[in-house]
Amino acid sequence: MREETAVPSVPNGVQASSLEVRWTKSRHSNAEGNCVEVASLTGGGVAMRNSRDPHGPALIYTSAEVAAFLAGVKDGEFDDLM
C-alpha cells in the first residue's frame, strides 16, 4: 500500500455523490444501513461517507491517516467505544 502523506486535492465535506468513485461497504453492514462506505481517490487519499446519506458530506483522509486508524482498530484501541 502506498503511503500518501499529502492532503488530497478533494476538499473535506464535498458532497459524496459528486465524487466519481466506486464506494465500498463492509460485508458486516446490516439491512438497516448502519455502515460507513469508503472510496479511493484519484491521486491518493480515501473518502468516507455515511451510507444512510449518500448525498451528504464525504470526509477526506490521506492514506497514512486511514492506515494509522486501521492499525489502532486492529490493536483494539477503540474497543471501549462498543
Secondary structure, DSSP 8 states (H G I E B T S, - for coil): -----S--SS-TT-BGGGS-S--EE-TT--TT---EEEEE-TTS-EEEEETT-TTSB-EEE-HHHHHHHHHHHHTTTTGGG-
